[in-house]
Amino acid sequence: MTHQVYIRQANVDDWDKVTGLAWVTFLEFEAKDYGPEGVRSFRDFLADEKLNRMFLLGEYVVFVAELNGRIVGLISLRSGNHISLLFVDREFHHQRIGSKLLHYAEDYLRKEEQNVITVDSAPYALDFYRHFGYDAVSDECVVSGIRYTPMEKKL
């Protein structure tokens, strides 16, 4: 990368870009692990009007990684301390953007006086989260076609 990645809280105008990036990246890297039901469930999650309202009310916090004015990654938090989404544009994989987003969210939660961060990791991301100190708290689960492993990290 020739320019610095800037991480900031997403604003109202970012919503379509955030959900679009999550959808495209999901299809490319994760959909093969889910099958038709899981793909539909994820699409429905992104399109849910309730999720958008929660975002607008500040109850669903989204941080974006921006490079030259382009959103190249995102991480979102719900329920106070739970990572809901973490995606990086394919073009920017292996440039530490995902790890920067993760550290940013962890720092944010420490400031909010949270002492644990949780995530339901997709199969594709298990090694990523393990690398950063997240531990599985149960075996893999499947709900509505979505496969995930519940994980947590003490902050």
N, CA, C and O of each residue as an XYZ file, in Angstrom:
620
protein
N       0.846     -1.182      0.000
C       0.000      0.000      0.000
C       0.882      1.232      0.000
O       1.885      1.301      0.710
N       0.501      2.171     -0.785
C       1.275      3.392     -0.853
C       0.694      4.487      0.034
O       1.375      5.474      0.315
N      -0.538      4.333      0.475
C      -1.175      5.331      1.316
C      -1.636      4.696      2.614
O      -1.788      3.478      2.708
N      -1.854      5.529      3.602
C      -2.274      5.094      4.919
C      -3.755      4.748      4.931
O      -4.573      5.485      4.380
N      -4.102      3.632      5.556
C      -5.494      3.266      5.760
C      -6.003      4.045      6.968
O      -5.337      4.109      8.002
N      -7.163      4.624      6.831
C      -7.793      5.433      7.873
C      -9.015      4.672      8.377
O      -9.851      4.259      7.573
N      -9.135      4.481      9.672
C     -10.288      3.803     10.249
C     -11.141      4.834     10.969
O     -10.652      5.661     11.739
N     -12.429      4.751     10.691
C     -13.376      5.702     11.284
C     -14.725      5.020     11.483
O     -14.985      3.958     10.917
N     -15.573      5.637     12.287
C     -16.924      5.113     12.457
C     -17.719      5.429     11.199
O     -17.638      6.533     10.662
N     -18.476      4.464     10.741
C     -19.291      4.650      9.542
C     -20.395      5.665      9.813
O     -20.887      5.783     10.935
N     -20.775      6.391      8.771
C     -21.888      7.326      8.872
C     -23.047      6.839      7.999
O     -22.921      5.839      7.293
N     -24.150      7.536      8.051
C     -25.371      7.145      7.340
C     -25.108      6.905      5.854
O     -25.651      5.964      5.275
N     -24.293      7.734      5.246
C     -24.029      7.612      3.810
C     -23.204      6.375      3.457
O     -23.105      6.025      2.280
N     -22.617      5.712      4.436
C     -21.777      4.544      4.184
C     -22.560      3.225      4.135
O     -22.021      2.218      3.676
N     -23.795      3.207      4.589
C     -24.516      1.953      4.784
C     -24.535      1.063      3.542
O     -24.210     -0.121      3.631
N     -24.905      1.603      2.404
C     -24.988      0.782      1.186
C     -23.618      0.253      0.771
O     -23.508     -0.876      0.292
N     -22.584      1.053      0.950
C     -21.225      0.601      0.620
C     -20.786     -0.517      1.570
O     -20.159     -1.489      1.149
N     -21.117     -0.369      2.840
C     -20.751     -1.370      3.851
C     -21.443     -2.700      3.563
O     -20.792     -3.744      3.520
N     -22.754     -2.663      3.367
C     -23.473     -3.909      3.114
C     -23.082     -4.496      1.759
O     -23.030     -5.716      1.607
N     -22.810     -3.646      0.783
C     -22.365     -4.138     -0.522
C     -21.024     -4.838     -0.439
O     -20.840     -5.902     -1.031
N     -20.082     -4.249      0.290
C     -18.767     -4.870      0.464
C     -18.895     -6.198      1.212
O     -18.259     -7.185      0.843
N     -19.714     -6.221      2.258
C     -19.912     -7.466      3.020
C     -20.501     -8.547      2.116
O     -20.060     -9.695      2.166
N     -21.478     -8.202      1.298
C     -22.135     -9.183      0.440
C     -21.170     -9.749     -0.612
O     -21.071    -10.965     -0.773
N     -20.474     -8.881     -1.313
C     -19.561     -9.320     -2.373
C     -18.445    -10.191     -1.787
O     -18.089    -11.219     -2.363
N     -17.906     -9.782     -0.659
C     -16.814    -10.529     -0.043
C     -17.315    -11.868      0.507
O     -16.632    -12.885      0.391
N     -18.493    -11.863      1.097
C     -19.101    -13.110      1.563
C     -19.255    -14.095      0.408
O     -18.872    -15.260      0.520
N     -19.814    -13.621     -0.698
C     -20.013    -14.508     -1.851
C     -18.698    -15.098     -2.345
O     -18.635    -16.272     -2.708
N     -17.658    -14.285     -2.357
C     -16.379    -14.740     -2.891
C     -15.650    -15.717     -1.973
O     -15.053    -16.683     -2.449
N     -15.691    -15.478     -0.674
C     -14.856    -16.248      0.240
C     -15.604    -17.213      1.155
O     -15.019    -18.197      1.608
N     -16.861    -16.962      1.435
C     -17.535    -17.753      2.463
C     -18.739    -18.551      1.980
O     -19.055    -19.586      2.567
N     -19.405    -18.113      0.950
C     -20.662    -18.745      0.529
C     -20.509    -20.241      0.283
O     -21.440    -21.007      0.530
N     -19.347    -20.661     -0.200
C     -19.131    -22.090     -0.496
C     -19.248    -22.953      0.759
O     -19.504    -24.153      0.658
N     -19.065    -22.362      1.938
C     -19.158    -23.102      3.193
C     -20.598    -23.205      3.716
O     -20.831    -23.849      4.738
N     -21.557    -22.586      3.035
C     -22.900    -22.468      3.596
C     -24.022    -23.144      2.831
O     -24.942    -23.665      3.462
N     -23.998    -23.163      1.540
C     -25.116    -23.697      0.783
C     -26.212    -22.660      0.618
O     -26.125    -21.571      1.185
N     -27.245    -22.985     -0.151
C     -28.291    -22.008     -0.490
C     -29.002    -21.386      0.708
O     -29.251    -20.180      0.723
N     -29.334    -22.207      1.724
C     -30.032    -21.652      2.890
C     -29.169    -20.629      3.622
O     -29.663    -19.571      4.012
N     -27.896    -20.930      3.812
C     -27.002    -20.003      4.496
C     -26.783    -18.726      3.708
O     -26.727    -17.641      4.287
N     -26.661    -18.843      2.400
C     -26.481    -17.652      1.559
C     -27.716    -16.763      1.648
O     -27.596    -15.544      1.768
N     -28.895    -17.362      1.590
C     -30.141    -16.576      1.731
C     -30.209    -15.910      3.102
O     -30.582    -14.742      3.213
N     -29.850    -16.653      4.139
C     -29.896    -16.094      5.502
C     -28.970    -14.888      5.631
O     -29.336    -13.877      6.230
N     -27.764    -15.003      5.064
C     -26.833    -13.885      5.154
C     -27.343    -12.691      4.361
O     -27.277    -11.555      4.830
N     -27.850    -12.946      3.166
C     -28.406    -11.854      2.346
C     -29.543    -11.165      3.096
O     -29.616     -9.937      3.130
N     -30.429    -11.962      3.698
C     -31.554    -11.391      4.444
C     -31.075    -10.581      5.645
O     -31.652     -9.540      5.960
N     -30.036    -11.046      6.309
C     -29.467    -10.304      7.443
C     -29.000     -8.921      6.996
O     -29.307     -7.919      7.642
N     -28.260     -8.869      5.895
C     -27.749     -7.585      5.408
C     -28.862     -6.639      4.970
O     -28.735     -5.421      5.100
N     -29.945     -7.195      4.455
C     -31.046     -6.379      3.930
C     -32.105     -6.051      4.988
O     -33.073     -5.350      4.693
N     -31.935     -6.540      6.193
C     -32.931     -6.368      7.247
C     -33.089     -4.896      7.626
O     -32.121     -4.226      7.987
N     -34.312     -4.413      7.539
C     -34.581     -3.012      7.892
C     -34.318     -2.740      9.372
O     -33.924     -1.634      9.743
N     -34.537     -3.754     10.218
C     -34.280     -3.584     11.651
C     -32.790     -3.328     11.886
O     -32.426     -2.484     12.705
N     -31.928     -4.056     11.169
C     -30.483     -3.847     11.304
C     -30.115     -2.424     10.890
O     -29.318     -1.765     11.557
N     -30.694     -1.956      9.795
C     -30.424     -0.600      9.339
C     -30.899      0.431     10.372
O     -30.201      1.411     10.631
N     -32.065      0.216     10.952
C     -32.558      1.132     11.995
C     -31.625      1.138     13.197
O     -31.327      2.194     13.757
N     -31.163     -0.057     13.595
C     -30.223     -0.137     14.726
C     -28.956      0.661     14.416
O     -28.430      1.355     15.286
N     -28.466      0.566     13.176
C     -27.294      1.329     12.749
C     -27.583      2.826     12.852
O     -26.775      3.583     13.389
N     -28.722      3.244     12.343
C     -29.072      4.668     12.368
C     -29.210      5.203     13.784
O     -28.943      6.379     14.034
N     -29.625      4.345     14.716
C     -29.787      4.741     16.118
C     -28.498      4.596     16.929
O     -28.469      4.933     18.113
N     -27.433      4.097     16.298
C     -26.163      3.931     16.995
C     -26.083      2.667     17.825
O     -25.148      2.511     18.610
N     -27.046      1.750     17.672
C     -27.052      0.505     18.428
C     -26.272     -0.600     17.715
O     -25.962     -1.630     18.313
N     -25.960     -0.386     16.458
C     -25.172     -1.320     15.652
C     -24.009     -0.491     15.118
O     -24.147      0.246     14.142
N     -22.864     -0.626     15.775
C     -21.711      0.228     15.495
C     -20.881     -0.389     14.368
O     -20.542     -1.572     14.408
N     -20.562      0.420     13.374
C     -19.762     -0.039     12.240
C     -18.549      0.876     12.101
O     -18.672      2.100     12.107
N     -17.378      0.259     11.974
C     -16.158      0.995     11.669
C     -15.713      0.576     10.279
O     -15.825     -0.591      9.903
N     -15.209      1.536      9.524
C     -14.736      1.245      8.169
C     -13.267      1.590      8.039
O     -12.758      2.508      8.682
N     -12.600      0.823      7.183
C     -11.219      1.134      6.787
C     -11.320      1.801      5.435
O     -11.937      1.275      4.508
N     -10.709      2.958      5.336
C     -10.809      3.756      4.122
C      -9.420      4.009      3.563
O      -8.485      4.296      4.311
N      -9.288      3.904      2.278
C      -8.033      4.175      1.589
C      -8.346      5.049      0.388
O      -9.089      4.646     -0.507
N      -7.783      6.231      0.373
C      -8.028      7.185     -0.725
C      -9.520      7.412     -0.966
O      -9.962      7.506     -2.110
N     -10.295      7.499      0.125
C     -11.722      7.762      0.029
C     -12.574      6.547     -0.293
O     -13.790      6.675     -0.433
N     -11.976      5.387     -0.413
C     -12.694      4.154     -0.754
C     -12.767      3.252      0.472
O     -11.754      3.022      1.132
N     -13.946      2.743      0.780
C     -14.102      1.802      1.885
C     -13.575      0.453      1.423
O     -14.080     -0.131      0.464
N     -12.536     -0.041      2.130
C     -11.892     -1.297      1.744
C     -12.052     -2.383      2.805
O     -11.609     -3.515      2.609
N     -12.681     -2.043      3.922
C     -12.906     -3.020      4.974
C     -13.908     -2.493      5.979
O     -14.202     -1.298      6.012
N     -14.434     -3.399      6.807
C     -15.406     -3.007      7.825
C     -15.416     -4.017      8.951
O     -15.100     -5.193      8.773
N     -15.787     -3.523     10.103
C     -16.068     -4.375     11.261
C     -17.278     -3.759     11.950
O     -17.393     -2.537     12.047
N     -18.190     -4.624     12.432
C     -19.368     -4.101     13.113
C     -19.539     -4.802     14.455
O     -19.133     -5.948     14.645
N     -20.158     -4.063     15.380
C     -20.387     -4.556     16.739
C     -21.864     -4.436     17.076
O     -22.506     -3.428     16.780
N     -22.391     -5.481     17.699
C     -23.768     -5.429     18.182
C     -23.801     -5.986     19.602
O     -22.846     -6.611     20.064
N     -24.886     -5.754     20.263
C     -25.082     -6.251     21.633
C     -23.944     -5.813     22.548
O     -23.575     -6.535     23.474
N     -23.400     -4.656     22.296
C     -22.360     -4.103     23.153
C     -20.960     -4.576     22.850
O     -20.046     -3.759     22.743
N     -20.763     -5.907     22.705
C     -19.385     -6.395     22.590
C     -19.227     -7.571     21.616
O     -18.283     -8.352     21.737
N     -20.133     -7.697     20.671
C     -20.105     -8.849     19.760
C     -19.778     -8.414     18.332
O     -20.467     -7.572     17.755
N     -18.714     -9.000     17.770
C     -18.380     -8.714     16.370
C     -19.428     -9.392     15.497
O     -19.622    -10.605     15.563
N     -20.084     -8.604     14.696
C     -21.140     -9.116     13.835
C     -20.611     -9.378     12.422
O     -20.924    -10.405     11.820
N     -19.826     -8.466     11.906
C     -19.249     -8.589     10.566
C     -17.799     -8.119     10.589
O     -17.452     -7.176     11.300
N     -16.964     -8.782      9.810
C     -15.598     -8.315      9.568
C     -15.236     -8.764      8.158
O     -15.077     -9.956      7.897
N     -15.107     -7.807      7.260
C     -14.805     -8.096      5.866
C     -13.794     -7.107      5.324
O     -13.792     -5.932      5.689
N     -12.933     -7.601      4.448
C     -11.954     -6.767      3.747
C     -12.056     -7.084      2.262
O     -12.105     -8.249      1.866
N     -12.087     -6.048      1.455
C     -12.134     -6.191      0.005
C     -11.001     -7.099     -0.461
O      -9.871     -6.988      0.016
N     -11.307     -7.986     -1.385
C     -10.342     -8.969     -1.893
C      -9.017     -8.321     -2.311
O      -7.942     -8.858     -2.046
N      -9.110     -7.198     -2.947
C      -7.927     -6.498     -3.447
C      -6.974     -6.099     -2.320
O      -5.796     -5.837     -2.562
N      -7.481     -6.053     -1.104
C      -6.687     -5.557      0.019
C      -6.425     -6.624      1.081
O      -6.003     -6.305      2.192
N      -6.673     -7.886      0.742
C      -6.326     -8.966      1.666
C      -4.810     -9.013      1.874
O      -4.044     -8.603      1.002
N      -4.396     -9.506      3.014
C      -2.978     -9.684      3.368
C      -2.218     -8.359      3.436
O      -1.018     -8.302      3.166
N      -2.939     -7.293      3.802
C      -2.292     -5.996      3.998
C      -2.568     -5.469      5.411
O      -2.427     -4.276      5.678
N      -2.961     -6.373      6.307
C      -3.183     -6.093      7.727
C      -4.391     -5.198      8.009
O      -4.520     -4.671      9.114
N      -5.264     -5.021      7.037
C      -6.455     -4.198      7.252
C      -7.407     -4.884      8.222
O      -7.955     -4.232      9.110
N      -7.613     -6.192      8.065
C      -8.478     -6.924      8.992
C      -7.967     -6.850     10.417
O      -8.745     -6.655     11.351
N      -6.667     -7.003     10.588
C      -6.106     -6.939     11.943
C      -6.214     -5.523     12.511
O      -6.450     -5.357     13.708
N      -6.046     -4.514     11.678
C      -6.205     -3.128     12.152
C      -7.643     -2.866     12.585
O      -7.879     -2.233     13.614
N      -8.598     -3.352     11.805
C     -10.001     -3.193     12.182
C     -10.302     -3.908     13.490
O     -10.989     -3.366     14.356
N      -9.791     -5.116     13.633
C     -10.016     -5.886     14.850
C      -9.436     -5.168     16.068
O     -10.108     -5.045     17.091
N      -8.209     -4.699     15.965
C      -7.590     -3.967     17.076
C      -8.354     -2.681     17.389
O      -8.503     -2.313     18.554
N      -8.831     -2.007     16.364
C      -9.597     -0.774     16.562
C     -10.870     -1.075     17.363
O     -11.201     -0.354     18.305
N     -11.581     -2.143     16.984
C     -12.803     -2.516     17.695
C     -12.498     -2.920     19.136
O     -13.237     -2.562     20.052
N     -11.412     -3.663     19.336
C     -11.035     -4.057     20.693
C     -10.714     -2.826     21.540
O     -11.140     -2.744     22.692
N      -9.974     -1.877     20.989
C      -9.660     -0.641     21.721
C     -10.928      0.140     22.047
O     -11.073      0.671     23.148
N     -11.831      0.205     21.097
C     -13.122      0.876     21.308
C     -13.855      0.240     22.489
O     -14.378      0.948     23.350
N     -13.894     -1.088     22.529
C     -14.603     -1.775     23.611
C     -13.918     -1.593     24.961
O     -14.592     -1.503     25.987
N     -12.592     -1.537     24.971
C     -11.885     -1.260     26.228
C     -12.292      0.115     26.763
O     -12.511      0.278     27.963
N     -12.393      1.098     25.875
C     -12.815      2.441     26.291
C     -14.254      2.436     26.794
O     -14.633      3.258     27.629
N     -15.050      1.505     26.278
C     -16.441      1.356     26.723
C     -16.525      0.484     27.981
O     -17.614      0.140     28.441
N     -15.356      0.135     28.527
C     -15.226     -0.658     29.747
C     -15.795     -2.068     29.607
O     -16.324     -2.631     30.565
N     -15.683     -2.622     28.427
C     -16.026     -4.025     28.194
C     -14.780     -4.854     28.495
O     -13.665     -4.411     28.220
N     -14.953     -6.037     29.049
C     -13.780     -6.857     29.354
C     -13.720     -8.147     28.535
O     -12.785     -8.935     28.679
N     -14.719     -8.361     27.677
C     -14.751     -9.528     26.802
C     -15.311     -9.097     25.446
O     -16.219     -8.268     25.372
N     -14.761     -9.668     24.385
C     -15.299     -9.468     23.046
C     -15.625    -10.847     22.492
O     -14.855    -11.792     22.661
N     -16.776    -10.956     21.827
C     -17.203    -12.237     21.293
C     -17.386    -12.148     19.778
O     -17.526    -11.065     19.209
N     -17.381    -13.322     19.149
C     -17.617    -13.405     17.706
C     -18.130    -14.803     17.400
O     -17.727    -15.774     18.041
N     -19.014    -14.901     16.426
C     -19.422    -16.187     15.875
C     -18.653    -16.331     14.567
O     -19.085    -15.844     13.523
N     -17.525    -16.995     14.637
C     -16.601    -17.041     13.507
C     -17.068    -17.971     12.397
O     -17.464    -19.110     12.642
N     -17.014    -17.465     11.185
C     -17.229    -18.296     10.007
C     -16.061    -19.272      9.895
O     -14.970    -18.985     10.387
N     -16.273    -20.414      9.258
C     -15.165    -21.351      9.081
C     -13.941    -20.691      8.428
O     -12.804    -20.991      8.793
N     -14.173    -19.806      7.478
C     -13.091    -19.140      6.754
C     -12.198    -18.317      7.690
O     -11.006    -18.166      7.426
N     -12.764    -17.784      8.780
C     -12.044    -16.839      9.638
C     -11.500    -17.443     10.933
O     -10.884    -16.728     11.723
N     -11.707    -18.721     11.169
C     -11.288    -19.332     12.438
C      -9.811    -19.106     12.749
O      -9.472    -18.681     13.853
N      -8.948    -19.378     11.808
C      -7.511    -19.216     12.053
C      -7.145    -17.755     12.305
O      -6.262    -17.468     13.113
N      -7.811    -16.842     11.625
C      -7.581    -15.406     11.831
C      -7.859    -15.047     13.291
O      -7.018    -14.443     13.956
N      -9.029    -15.418     13.782
C      -9.376    -15.074     15.168
C      -8.472    -15.787     16.172
O      -8.067    -15.190     17.170
N      -8.155    -17.040     15.922
C      -7.240    -17.759     16.825
C      -5.894    -17.040     16.910
O      -5.312    -16.920     17.988
N      -5.410    -16.567     15.773
C      -4.128    -15.851     15.732
C      -4.134    -14.636     16.674
O      -3.097    -14.280     17.234
N      -5.284    -14.013     16.843
C      -5.382    -12.821     17.685
C      -5.912    -13.115     19.083
O      -6.373    -12.207     19.776
N      -5.848    -14.385     19.504
C      -6.138    -14.717     20.888
C      -7.566    -15.071     21.211
O      -7.931    -15.133     22.385
N      -8.382    -15.305     20.215
C      -9.764    -15.708     20.452
C      -9.813    -17.225     20.646
O      -9.127    -17.974     19.951
N     -10.636    -17.663     21.602
C     -10.786    -19.083     21.900
C     -12.226    -19.505     21.647
O     -13.166    -18.771     21.952
N     -12.384    -20.693     21.087
C     -13.723    -21.258     20.897
C     -14.334    -21.540     22.266
O     -13.660    -22.047     23.162
N     -15.613    -21.207     22.421
C     -16.308    -21.466     23.679
C     -17.296    -22.614     23.528
O     -17.881    -23.068     24.512
N     -17.483    -23.084     22.297
C     -18.274    -24.284     22.046
C     -17.929    -24.808     20.655
O     -17.166    -24.185     19.917
N     -18.486    -25.932     20.315
C     -18.276    -26.510     18.994
C     -19.012    -25.689     17.934
O     -19.805    -24.801     18.250
N     -18.729    -26.007     16.676
C     -19.401    -25.323     15.579
C     -20.913    -25.517     15.676
O     -21.395    -26.589     16.042
N     -21.643    -24.466     15.343
C     -23.097    -24.477     15.329
C     -23.576    -24.210     13.902
O     -22.834    -23.673     13.080
N     -24.804    -24.583     13.621
C     -25.430    -24.251     12.344
C     -26.835    -23.744     12.644
O     -27.649    -24.456     13.233
N     -27.112    -22.513     12.236
C     -28.436    -21.922     12.415
C     -28.833    -21.284     11.095
O     -28.097    -20.458     10.554
N     -29.979    -21.658     10.584
C     -30.491    -21.145      9.308
C     -29.467    -21.273      8.192
O     -29.365    -20.409      7.321
N     -28.717    -22.353      8.231
C     -27.720    -22.604      7.194
C     -26.397    -21.898      7.397
O     -25.478    -22.076      6.597
N     -26.276    -21.100      8.446
C     -25.034    -20.367      8.743
C     -24.203    -21.192      9.714
O     -24.649    -21.508     10.817
N     -22.993    -21.537      9.292
C     -22.053    -22.276     10.152
C     -21.171    -21.269     10.882
O     -20.662    -20.320     10.284
N     -20.998    -21.491     12.181
C     -20.130    -20.602     12.952
C     -19.644    -21.302     14.210
O     -20.255    -22.248     14.706
N     -18.527    -20.800     14.702
C     -17.977    -21.260     15.967
C     -17.966    -20.084     16.933
O     -17.286    -19.092     16.671
N     -18.699    -20.164     18.043
C     -18.674    -19.099     19.035
C     -17.281    -18.981     19.661
O     -16.697    -19.974     20.094
N     -16.763    -17.757     19.700
C     -15.433    -17.502     20.240
C     -15.471    -16.266     21.112
O     -16.386    -15.448     21.017
N     -14.450    -16.137     21.976
C     -14.328    -14.935     22.789
C     -12.870    -14.658     23.109
O     -11.996    -15.514     22.979
N     -12.653    -13.427     23.530
C     -11.320    -12.994     23.954
C     -11.505    -12.056     25.134
O     -12.355    -11.166     25.114
N     -10.697    -12.272     26.161
C     -10.683    -11.355     27.298
C      -9.909    -10.105     26.900
O      -8.831    -10.190     26.311
N     -10.467     -8.956     27.225
C      -9.796     -7.682     26.887
C      -9.036     -7.125     28.074
O      -8.417     -6.067     27.969
